[in-house]
Amino acid sequence: MSQRQPGKVQSIKGTLAQLMVQKGYAQVQTADATQKAWDLAAGERLAEHSVAGNVQRGTLLVMVANSTISQMISFQKLKILKSLQEQLPDHGITDLKIKVGRID
């Protein structure tokens, strides 16, 4: 964290950004944005049985309720990826990793 110099006023925007980083709000906002983008890209039917996770090295981890949902996502992978890339250009999503597991 930078030290303030006497007589120098730090902008509200800068202070708020530092606070968000310190408290982890930026990660929560990113997770929320990713989930919202996933819900839109996957569509209501698939989104209700899946949860978007983290993006690592350009790959978005998606947890799904069962193998049928996994297969349905695989069939629509290119369309979903294109939508995610348009909605979240700063995330650098280039692939999906689908895992079957609990989504609650």
N, C-alpha and C positions, 0 to 999 in steps of 0.2 A: 504494500500500500504506500502510495507516495505521501511524503510529508508536505504539509501546507507551509507556504512561505508567508511571513507576516505581511499583511496588506493585500494578499492575493486571494480572491474569492474563487472557490471551486464551483463549477457549474452544478446545478441540480441534477442534470443528466449524468454527469460524471460520477457524482456521489451515489446516485441511485444505481448505476451500473455496478459500481464497486460493492455496494450493499447486496445486490442480487447475486453476485459471484460468491461473496463471503457466505451467504445464507443458503446457497444452492438453488435459488429460485430459477436461475437460467436453465438448469437441467430439467426442472419440472416443466417449465414452459416448452422446452424442446420436446420432451416426452408427450406433452399434450398436443403439440402441433403435429408430431409424427402420427399419433393415434388418430387425430381428426383427418389427416391426409389419407391414412390407411383406410379409414371408414368410407371416405368418398371414393377412393380408387378401387377398393374391393367391391363396393356395392353393399347394400343393406343385408342381403342374404348371407354373403360370406363374412362380412364384418361382425355379425352377431355371434359367429362361432370362431372368432380369431382375435388375437391381440398383437399389436405391433410392439416390438421391443427396441433394442438399441441398434444403431448403425455402427458397424465396425468394418473398416477398410472397404467402404462402399456397399456392404451387404447388410440389408435390413433383416433382422431376425423376426420371424412371425410365428407365434404359438397358435396352434389350431386344435380344435376339440377332437378331431378324428381324422382318419386317413382319407375319407371321402372329401372332406373340406380341403385337405392338402392337395388332392388330385384336381379338384375344381380350380384351385388357385393356380396350379401348374398349367392348366389349359389356358388360363387368362393372363399368364405371367407378363407377356410383353405389353399388353394393354395396361395392366396395373403398374408396371415399371414406368411407362411413359407418363401416366398420370402423377405418380409420385415425384418424378423428376421435374415435372412442370410446377407442382405445388411446393416442392421443397428443393429448389435448385442449389442451395448452400449445403445440403446434406450429402451430396455426391453419391446418391444411391444408384448402383449399377446392377445389383442382383438381390435376390431374395433367398433366404435360408428358412425353410419351413420345418418346424418341429411339432410333432404331436405331443400334447400334454394338457395339463389343467389350465384353464383360462379364466377361472373365477378370481 
